[in-house]
Amino acid sequence: MVTIISDELPRIVVGVDSHKETHQAAVLDTTGALLGNERFAASRAGYLELEEWLATLGTIDRVGIECTGSYAAGLTRFFRERQVDVFEVNTTHRATRARRGKDDAIDAEMAARKVLSGEARARAKDTTGDIESIRLLKLSRESAIKARTIALLQIRDVLITAPAELREWIESAGGARHRVNRAWALRPDLERLGEPLQAAKFALRQLSRRVKFLDEEIADVDRQLAALVERCAPHLLQCRGIGTQHAAQLLITAGQNLERLHSDGAFARLCGVAPVPVSSGKTNRMRLHRGGDRQANRALHLIVIARLRLDPRTQVYMARRQAEGLSKMDAVRCLKRFVAREVYNSLKLDLLEN
């Protein structure tokens, strides 16, 4: 790391427009004057070149980066290793785009200006701990589930057009899992694959094998994921209605550095369960805003649905709010906000106090 001790160099704010192969960096001083705008390779060597260039312009105060969780994940980790404050810049400046157009240099400059003005205040997630590992395992699991679902649907589609005797024999097994087992037991005659019956048997056997392989893959990931989530969030898992998969998603949404979220309200908004007014005239009501992490929103929704089936306190709350004139969906929205508060407080115990 290059260190500049001279008092003559100003403090600078850096903005980065990130791409797969290159990163465009713009530098402002604390008065907003543009000091430079350069492009660097999205590699370790490029990060070092960027660092050396910045050292000639001043002392880094803050950095605003687009796509800190994807294209700029490596650069974000690079700056965080050097104890630099990194902020996520999510949205472009529409007025600037309409007035000046759009290119990488403009986007990098506007990222720096958003950080300098305080408009971009969300700190980048820390992707160097267990929660990043949980995200990667969950990504692998979701991919396997999608592939298994496709294979099951293809078994159904093959059966629709398969010869009647084969279709009737497999469908008589009952549910989807029993059909997979029967398809797996098929023994096609490989010398007669030119016959539709034998080709259908071969296709069904291959698809059933794929389903069983993916079942094993998902089970293996689940074992590893359960161990990681238990280590990261034991208090969260003790909450009613929250299992490994919901806990994993909520951990991913919150991030390793939970201190970047200043309150349970900020976490609720991140999950898309913060109330916003939608009143007009004689109508006076609230709804949840439609932004935020939709996967976290889905997890909170499913937790509430589970509690409505199993938790007497939640059932009493639902009955009371409906008696007060609230619709069932409005009451569910209130419950999602309550669950978000409970999740945030549990995550504080798990991530901040351990």
C-alpha angles and dihedrals in degrees: 000000000000113000122198115200099176115119090212094073114089128230109261139203117215128206123193129196103198131209135168096263104021142024124213113212128195125188128207130181119229091270091058098254113148109240101176148338121205141159124233136182117263093239139093090266090050091051090053091049089050091050092051091048092050091050089061091055103045148287114314113245102170138349127212115198133182118224097012090169097052128015093014099040091109094047090047091054089047093057094041090054086059092051093249119151108244121195128195116238107198108166135046124234105256096195092053092047091052092047104037104018124230136289136134094269092052092046092050091049092049090049089056092047092051090055093044092051093047093243091119103056104148111109117224118259120259106243098181101086144064094291092063087053089051090052092053093048091047090050090054091048094050091049091052092048091052091049091049091050090052091050092050091050090049090053088054091049094049090051091054092063099028121113111283098246093052093044094049093047094052096041091051087068090077124224129035094267093053090049089053091052092051092046089050090055094055117118109200121196102246091198091061103045088128086076113084092225093057092041090052090051091050093048093048093048092050092048092048090050089052091052092051092047091051090048089058092046092051092047091051092050090046091056093052093043093050091054093050095046092047089053094047103039116021092149093050092053090055091064114103115261096012116118133171097282096047091044091050092053093047091049090051091050094048096044131212093283099059090169088081086074106071098196146001087263090062090050091048091053091048088055093046095246101109111118121243125187120255098175124146130167109323092352114097115177145122133228136185116264116249098230130084131070106331093198090056089046089053091049092053091047092053091047090055092048090051091050092050087059099041112019117078093200091056091048091052090049092051092050092049095049092047089051087054089058100263117139119240092251092050089051090049089052090054090049092051089056091050092049090050089056091049091048092050093051091048091049090052089058092046102041107024106033100042 
